[in-house]
Amino acid sequence: MTLFGSEIVGRPLDEVDTPALVIDADAMERNIARMAAFFAERPAKLRPHAKTHKSPIIAHKQLAAGAVGITCAKLGEAEVLVEGGIHDILIANQIVGPVKIARLVRLARHANIAVAVDDLDNARQISEAAVAAGSTVRVLVEVNVGMNRCGVEPGAPAVELAQRVASLPGLRFFGLQGYEGHLVGVPDRAERERRVREAMAPLIETRRMIEAAGIPVEVVSGGGTGTFDITSTIEGFDEVQAGSYVFMDAWYRQVEGPDTAFEPALFLWSTIVSRPAPDRAVGDIGLKTATPEHGLPTAFGISGVETLSLSEEHVKLRVEGEARSLRPGDKIRFVPGHVCTTVNLHDCYVVVRDGIVEAVWPIAARGRAT
């Protein structure tokens, strides 16, 4: 892992050592602006997911563009964002156990924190801790919309849990969460929309049942980059937690196709270290700098490069056409297959505008898995 300091600011990207994680600042800001423009005139609003970028700096940019708050996956990420001046945060996850709950209720003294709950005992424990700490925690009852991960079942089970949460001191029932993560990658757009609307129908009906029981539902939250323009149009859906759009990885670009409004804004900067055969080249990124679970990194800005495999410190490439001119020492860009987990392998971003290094930003919430 390469560390960078302020000495590279003002230098051309070509002088940056590799491997490095590089943000194209203009592309990132265009992605933020495009998503903000989409939500500007819609009832549903954007609460971007910081698990993608793990950076208070980028979160502030998203808020400045119109986001209503920020989503986190982990309590540790939320702590970093609060330290970075972010004050409206949804932790879209269950916070369980006395150690984490103690951290949660203390964090809620300093920011407006919401958390997902799908178990009454967990809600009671948060309630007791919040009362003892003199804080209030907003609670979203998580509802299973078909992903079969976390979440109480829609209908009566969710209504009963919402009623119990609403009665607990130290808690404020905030609404419902339902994440259709099993559908964000459905390749056919029409089928994706049909299945998302079917999955969300019981969630919206649950909202109506809770409201009919006399309990206000302020927010129904969920959604992702692959479904933001579907969930946001469903009546009764209030917040979308899209995250990957800010950088747009190779997997999402494949799902969305050539008409996607978002462009690659995050790159792995790599040096060719070997040309052992006319049709083979080797670069210096690998499993310690890129993750393969959503596909291998893809070369960007040069034709004729096919990524074959990653080992710990190497990427093996098949080259043809113009790419056969690559020699040891040449540098190329790769779009990560999955930005969220790739970012978590790095300590900092090298931020580039017009080919010149503008800044080096720490990935402040990197590794905050607790």
Disulfide bonds with the S-S distance in Angstrom:
none
